[in-house]
Amino acid sequence: MEGKVESAMDLDGVIQEMYDSICFEEGQRPDWSRQSAIFAPGARMVRVTDDGVFEFDMETYRANLES
């Protein structure tokens, strides 16, 4: 992964890095260190489901996913 985030200078590259950091096989976990390198301080994640819209900062997103 090293060097990959630095090379993601265009919007498509940044979006691909974001998806790659949160997509994982069943039984595995997201790449939290990769997310830290991608998202700006204070970044927000939004989850939209049939139950509503949920907003998280990176710490609460991780806590919610890990629970």
SVG drawing of the C-alpha trace seen along z (x, -y; Angstrom):
<svg xmlns="http://www.w3.org/2000/svg" viewBox="-36 -18 42 33">
<polyline fill="none" stroke="black" stroke-width="0.4" points="0.0,0.0 2.9,-2.3 3.1,-5.0 -0.3,-4.2 -2.1,-6.9 0.5,-9.5 -0.1,-8.6 -3.9,-9.0 -3.9,-12.6 -7.1,-12.7 -10.6,-12.3 -11.1,-8.8 -7.9,-7.6 -9.0,-9.0 -12.5,-7.4 -10.9,-4.1 -8.6,-4.2 -11.6,-5.0 -13.5,-2.0 -10.5,0.3 -10.0,-0.7 -13.6,0.1 -14.2,3.2 -13.2,6.5 -14.0,10.2 -16.3,11.7 -14.4,12.3 -11.8,9.6 -11.7,6.0 -11.2,2.7 -7.7,1.4 -7.9,-1.3 -4.4,-2.6 -5.1,-3.0 -8.2,-5.0 -6.2,-7.2 -3.9,-8.0 -6.8,-8.8 -9.3,-10.8 -8.7,-14.4 -8.8,-15.2 -12.4,-15.8 -13.7,-13.7 -17.3,-12.3 -18.7,-9.1 -22.4,-8.8 -24.3,-5.4 -27.7,-5.4 -29.9,-2.4 -33.7,-1.7 -33.6,-2.7 -32.2,-6.2 -29.1,-8.2 -26.3,-7.9 -23.3,-10.2 -20.0,-9.3 -16.6,-10.7 -13.8,-8.2 -13.6,-7.1 -17.4,-6.5 -17.5,-4.8 -14.9,-2.3 -16.6,-1.8 -19.9,-1.2 -18.5,1.3 -16.5,3.1 -19.6,3.5"/>
</svg>
